[in-house]
Amino acid sequence: MFTLRVNGETHSFDGDPSMPLLWYLRDELGLTGTKFGCGIAACGACTIHLEGDAVRACQTTVGDAAGKSVTTIEGLDPEGKHPVQRAWRAVNVPQCGYCQAGQIMQAVALLKQSPKPSDADIDEAMSGNICRCGTYQRIRVAIKQAAGA
């Protein structure tokens, strides 16, 4: 048995440590904001923070996260008032919305690392997050707006 700290709460787990963290978050904890997209870490829909770094929950195991801090979209700001979340709404980024939790988590990690990113910084950091609706221009605008907040 080991513990994980998810969104500030400690949870015990005595299951298979090779279980993808995505399934633990969704099926065991009921945190369904983190989405399953491709299962091979290529789309970014399952992006979460592990010790503050953006990682893909579909390829991170529960064992990899043991004893570490995990933040999901639900834990970013329970009231949805994180500067990136506010900018996302102000710019009307989402269309279908499926990828947006992963996009937001990736953007938050980018701004933590580079508080005033250039267009090239944004393009590079966000390149692993796919939006089938093509909202990339609005994503860039929202990230720049959040950086100014």
C-alpha positions in Angstrom: 0.0 0.0 0.0 1.2 3.5 -0.7 -0.2 7.0 -0.7 -0.8 9.8 -3.3 -1.5 13.4 -2.6 -4.2 14.5 -5.1 -5.4 18.0 -5.1 -4.1 18.5 -1.6 -5.8 15.4 -0.2 -3.9 12.2 0.8 -5.3 8.9 -0.6 -4.2 5.4 0.0 -3.9 2.8 -2.7 -3.3 -0.9 -2.4 -3.9 -1.9 -6.0 -1.6 -2.5 -9.0 1.1 0.1 -9.1 1.3 -0.3 -12.9 -2.2 1.1 -13.3 -2.2 4.3 -15.3 -2.7 7.3 -13.1 -5.5 8.4 -15.5 -7.7 5.4 -14.5 -7.0 5.9 -10.8 -8.0 9.5 -11.0 -11.1 8.9 -13.0 -12.3 5.5 -11.7 -11.1 5.4 -8.1 -11.3 9.1 -7.2 -14.1 10.2 -9.5 -12.0 13.1 -10.9 -13.3 13.0 -14.5 -12.0 16.3 -15.7 -8.8 14.6 -16.8 -9.8 13.0 -20.2 -8.7 9.8 -22.0 -7.7 10.7 -25.5 -5.2 8.5 -27.2 -3.6 6.4 -24.4 -0.1 6.9 -25.8 0.7 10.4 -24.5 0.3 11.9 -28.0 -2.8 14.1 -27.6 -2.5 15.8 -24.2 -6.1 15.4 -23.1 -4.9 13.7 -19.9 -2.4 16.3 -18.9 -2.0 16.8 -15.1 0.7 18.1 -12.9 3.0 15.8 -11.0 5.1 17.7 -8.5 4.2 20.8 -10.5 5.3 19.5 -13.9 2.9 18.7 -16.8 2.8 15.0 -17.4 0.4 12.7 -19.3 -1.7 10.6 -16.8 -2.3 7.9 -19.4 1.4 7.0 -19.4 2.2 7.8 -15.7 1.6 4.9 -13.4 0.1 5.1 -9.9 3.4 3.7 -8.7 5.2 6.6 -10.4 3.0 9.1 -8.5 3.3 7.4 -5.1 4.3 9.8 -2.4 4.1 12.7 -4.9 1.8 15.7 -5.3 -0.7 15.4 -8.2 -2.9 18.2 -9.4 -5.8 17.8 -11.7 -8.0 20.4 -13.4 -10.4 20.0 -10.4 -7.6 21.0 -8.0 -6.1 23.9 -10.0 -8.7 26.2 -8.5 -11.9 24.6 -7.2 -13.9 27.8 -8.1 -12.3 28.0 -11.6 -10.6 31.3 -10.9 -7.0 30.5 -11.8 -5.8 33.2 -14.2 -5.5 30.7 -17.0 -9.1 29.5 -16.4 -10.3 33.1 -16.3 -8.5 33.9 -19.6 -9.9 30.7 -21.2 -13.4 31.9 -20.5 -12.7 35.6 -21.5 -11.3 34.5 -24.8 -14.0 31.8 -25.4 -11.3 29.2 -26.1 -13.4 26.0 -26.0 -15.6 24.7 -28.7 -16.3 21.0 -27.9 -14.2 21.3 -24.8 -12.9 17.8 -24.6 -9.2 18.7 -24.7 -9.5 21.9 -22.7 -8.6 20.5 -19.2 -5.3 19.2 -20.7 -4.7 22.4 -22.6 -5.2 24.5 -19.4 -2.9 22.3 -17.3 -0.2 22.5 -20.0 -0.6 26.3 -20.2 -0.3 26.6 -16.4 2.9 24.6 -16.4 4.2 26.8 -19.3 3.5 30.0 -17.4 5.1 28.6 -14.3 8.3 28.0 -16.2 8.1 31.0 -18.5 5.9 33.8 -17.1 6.0 35.9 -20.2 6.2 33.4 -23.1 6.8 34.4 -26.7 4.6 33.0 -29.5 7.4 30.4 -30.2 7.5 29.4 -26.5 3.7 28.9 -26.5 3.8 26.9 -29.8 6.6 24.7 -28.5 5.0 24.1 -25.0 1.5 23.5 -26.4 2.6 21.4 -29.5 1.8 18.1 -27.7 -1.8 19.1 -26.9 -4.1 18.5 -29.8 -7.4 20.4 -30.3 -9.6 18.8 -32.9 -11.6 22.0 -33.1 -8.6 24.0 -34.0 -8.8 26.7 -31.3 -5.0 27.2 -31.3 -5.1 30.9 -32.0 -7.5 31.5 -29.1 -5.4 29.3 -26.9 -2.4 31.5 -27.7 -4.4 34.7 -26.9 -5.6 33.3 -23.6 -2.1 32.2 -22.5 -0.8 35.7 -23.3 -3.8 37.3 -21.4 -3.1 35.0 -18.4 0.5 36.0 -18.5 -0.5 39.6 -18.2 -2.9 39.0 -15.3 
